[in-house]
Amino acid sequence: MTNPYGRGHQLLRERVLAQEQWCPGYPVGIHDGAPVRTTQLDHKIPLARGGHTTRENVGGLCAGCNGRKALDDRVRTWRNR
């Protein structure tokens, strides 16, 4: 198995964060209009659920929003067992 966080991931992360410089918020609107920089690459469909590191499946979020989204994904997965 290849490393999902290898050089290709790093290059895509740099490109996405340059294109999406401001976090949209998770949930949307959580920043109340205050600009917060994106710092992390978010997988819309997580790797653990079969998602891929492709431009179509990633976007930029700030660390707080990415953490909230990851927690929501884990809770949703646990509830749907």
C-alpha positions as CSV (number, residue, x, y, z in Angstrom):
1,M,0.0,0.0,0.0
2,T,1.3,3.5,-0.8
3,N,1.6,6.3,1.7
4,P,-1.6,8.4,1.4
5,Y,0.3,11.3,2.9
6,G,3.3,11.2,0.6
7,R,4.7,13.8,-1.8
8,G,1.6,13.9,-4.0
9,H,-0.5,14.7,-0.9
10,Q,1.9,17.5,0.0
11,L,1.8,19.1,-3.5
12,L,-2.0,18.9,-3.6
13,R,-2.2,20.4,-0.1
14,E,0.0,23.4,-1.2
15,R,-2.1,23.9,-4.3
16,V,-5.5,23.7,-2.5
17,L,-4.4,26.0,0.3
18,A,-3.1,28.6,-2.2
19,Q,-6.5,28.5,-4.0
20,E,-8.7,28.3,-0.9
21,Q,-7.1,30.8,1.4
22,W,-10.1,31.4,3.7
23,C,-11.9,28.7,5.7
24,P,-15.6,28.5,4.8
25,G,-16.3,27.2,8.3
26,Y,-17.7,23.9,9.5
27,P,-20.5,24.1,10.0
28,V,-20.8,26.9,7.4
29,G,-21.0,30.3,9.1
30,I,-19.2,29.3,12.3
31,H,-16.7,32.1,11.9
32,D,-19.4,34.8,11.8
33,G,-17.8,36.5,8.8
34,A,-14.4,36.8,10.4
35,P,-11.7,35.7,8.0
36,V,-9.8,32.6,9.2
37,R,-7.0,31.2,7.1
38,T,-7.1,27.6,5.9
39,T,-4.3,25.5,7.3
40,Q,-5.4,21.9,6.7
41,L,-6.4,19.7,3.8
42,D,-9.9,18.2,4.4
43,H,-11.0,15.0,2.7
44,K,-14.8,15.4,1.9
45,I,-15.0,11.6,1.9
46,P,-12.4,10.5,4.5
47,L,-9.7,8.1,3.5
48,A,-11.0,5.6,6.1
49,R,-14.3,5.5,4.3
50,G,-12.8,4.9,0.8
51,G,-12.1,8.5,-0.2
52,H,-9.1,9.5,-2.3
53,T,-6.6,12.3,-2.2
54,T,-7.8,13.9,-5.4
55,R,-8.7,17.6,-6.1
56,E,-12.4,16.7,-6.4
57,N,-12.4,15.1,-2.8
58,V,-10.4,17.7,-0.9
59,G,-10.8,21.3,0.3
60,G,-9.2,23.7,2.8
61,L,-10.3,24.2,6.3
62,C,-8.8,25.7,9.4
63,A,-7.6,23.4,12.2
64,G,-10.7,24.0,14.4
65,C,-13.2,23.3,11.6
66,N,-11.3,20.2,10.4
67,G,-11.4,18.8,14.0
68,R,-15.1,19.4,14.3
69,K,-15.8,17.8,11.0
70,A,-13.6,14.8,11.9
71,L,-15.4,14.4,15.2
72,D,-18.8,14.6,13.4
73,D,-17.7,11.9,10.9
74,R,-16.6,9.6,13.7
75,V,-19.8,10.0,15.6
76,R,-21.9,9.5,12.5
77,T,-19.9,6.3,11.7
78,W,-20.3,5.0,15.2
79,R,-24.1,5.6,15.2
80,N,-24.5,3.9,11.8
81,R,-22.8,0.6,12.9
